[in-house]
Amino acid sequence: MKRAPASGGRQTLKLLPYRRYAGVNRDDPLRFYYWPVLGKLYRRRIELCLTECTGGARVLEVGFGSGVAFCNLNEMYDEIHGLDLTANIGEVEAVFQGLGIETRLCNGSVLSLPYEDGFFDTVLLISILEHLKPVELEGAFREISRVLKPDGQVVYGVPIERGIMVVLFRLLGCDIRRHHFSTERDVHETAGRFLREARTVQMRSAVGAVYEVGHFRKAELTR
């Protein structure tokens, strides 16, 4: 069983060359990862999430997109599972098969996870939960808790909406208020109803905190 590398904690995102990725739709922010300034923020949010992952037998990444976290996850877990609403499964799997990385991917929703109870060591969601409405978060965390092993972990990352961020995204041609329905507070509070908090980390920038990573665990079995 693999464990997270013990190299002082912080993970460094192992990005492939941009044109190596496939199965990316027009809404995927992949191109931003390679930009000089914005790219650092995009990479850092994933690195913060990966740093919280403890390794093990199986990880599920919900909303894996183009699979930018898969190279790191391959070093930490025996099996990589992925669920995404719109990704082209065959194209994404082919990219990583060519690198010797086996993935088990399917299309679907976090509101109805197609996995058995107690299956995963880690469920990872990077910039996914803010797209759910607050009333949907409870269903999502109920499903996440169900598929986690006892003492398994969920690691999620969500943006902290600030006025300056809304303006910046509009300059990039994206109105985030048309896509983000839940705040970091909504997500944190709902997670706490189903799981116990391990820790919460915020990513800061020149304008203050802009991203929050939550690490919660399922209760251990008691005799």
N, C-alpha and C positions, 0 to 999 in steps of 0.2 A: 504494500500500500504506500502510495507516494505521499510525501509531506511537503509543505511549502518550504522553499529554500531558506535556510537560516543565515542570511547574508546581511544582518543588520536591520532587517525588516522591510525596507522599501523595495517594491518591485519596479522594474523598468520595462515599459511596454515594448514588446518585440514586434514591431511593425514590419510587414512585408513591403516591397516596392509597390507603389500605388497600383500599377497596371497588373499586378499579380492577382488582385482580388476580383471576384466575379459574383454574379447574383445580386448586384447592388441596384436598388431602385432609386428613382430621382430624389426621394426624401432622405436617403441615407447621407449622414454628414461626413462620410469618409474623406472627402477632399479637404475638409477643414483640418484634419490631423497633420497635414503636411505644410500648412501655412506657417510662416515664421513666428508670429506672436500668438495668434489664436490657437495654433496647433499645439503649443505648449500647454495651454489650459485644457484642451480636449484630451490630450494624452495623460495629463496629470490626474484628471478625474477617474480614468480607468485604472491608473496605477494605485490610487488610493483604495479603490475597491479591491483590486487584486492583492494588495498588502494585507487586507483583512481576511483573505481566504486562507484556511489552515491546511488544505490538502486532504487527500483521502482516496477512497475507492471511486466515488461517482460525484460529478458536479453537473448541475443543470443550469445553463444560461438561458434565461428567458429574454427574448428580443435580441438575439445574437447578431442580427444584421449580416454584415459581411464577414464576421468571425474575427474581428481584430484582437480579441482576447485569447483566441484558441492556442496560439503558440506558447503563451505563458501558462495557460491552464494545462496543457499537455505535460509540462514539467512537474505539475503539482497533483494531478489526479490520474487514476488508471483508466477511467472512462469519461469522455466528454459527451454530454447530451445537450441538445439545444432545441428550443421551441421558439418559433417566430411566426407572426401573422402572415407576412408577405414574402419572405425570402425565397429565392429559387433554390430549393434543397439540393437538387442534383448538381448545380453549378458550384455552390459553396462547398459541398462535400468533395468535389473533384479537385478543387484548389488544394485542400489539405491532404487528400490522399496522395497527391503528387509530392508532398513534403514528408510522407510517412506518418501522418497524423490521422488516426481513425476518429471519425465523429459519428454520432447517432442523432440525426436531426429530423425534425418534423415540423409541419405547420400546425398552429393551434394557438389557444389563448390561455393566459394565466388564470382566467376565471374557471377553467375546466381542464386541469392538467391530466394528460393521458398516461399516468404512471401509478403504480401501486403504492400503497401506504408504506412509509418508512423506507424509501428507496435511496435517498440522496444524503450524502454528507453535507453538501453545500448547494444552496440555490442562489444564483447570482442574477441581479437585475440592475443594469446600468442605464439610467435615464429612460425608464419604462413606466414606473408607477405614477409619475406626474401626469401621464396621459389618461389615467383612469379618473372617473368622477369619484368624489368622496364616498358616495354610497356603494361604489364597486370595490373599494379598497378592502372592505371586510371580507368579501367573497374571495378576493385574491389571497389575502393572508391566511384564510381558512384552508385554502388549497395548498399553499406553500407549507404550512404547518403539517398538513396531512402527509405530504410526500417526504418530509424530512425524517431522518433517523432520530431516535432519542439523543439529545445533545447535539443534533445537527445544527448548522448555522444558515441563516439567510443574510446575505450582504447586498445592500442596495445603495444606489446613488441617485440623488434627485437634485435638480437645481434649486437654488434659493433665489426666488424672483426679486429683482431689484429694478427700479425704474431705469437705470442706466443700461441694464441688460436688455430690457424691452426695446430701447432705442437702438442699441447696437445690432440686435437681431433684425430689426426692421431695415437697417442699412444693408444687411446681408440678404434682404428679400424674404424674411420669414417673420410672420406675426405670431410669436409664441403664445399669445393669449388665445389664439384659435386652436391650439393644440394642448396646452397645459391646463388641467382642470383641478388638480390637487396640489397643495403646497407641501413643503417639507414638514410642516407641523401636522398636517392631516396624515401624512404617511407615518411619521414617527408615533403619533398617538394610536393609530390603528395597529401598527406592529406590536405595540406594547400590550394590546388586549389579548394577543395570542401567544406571544413569545417573550422571553426575558431579555432585557437589553444587556449586551456585553460592553459596547461603547459606541459613541457617535463622534465622528470627525468632520470638521469643516475645512474646506479649501478656501483660502483667502487670496485676494488679489488687491490691486491698488485701490479698488472701490469697496473693499470689505469682503465679507464671506459671500461666495457665489455658488458653492456646491456643498452638499451634505451627504456623507456616507454613514449609513446605519448598519450596525452589526448586532443581530439578535440571535438567540439560541432557543431551541425547543427544550422543554423540560426533560430531564433524564427519567428513565423508568425507575419506579420505586417498588420495593418489595412489600 
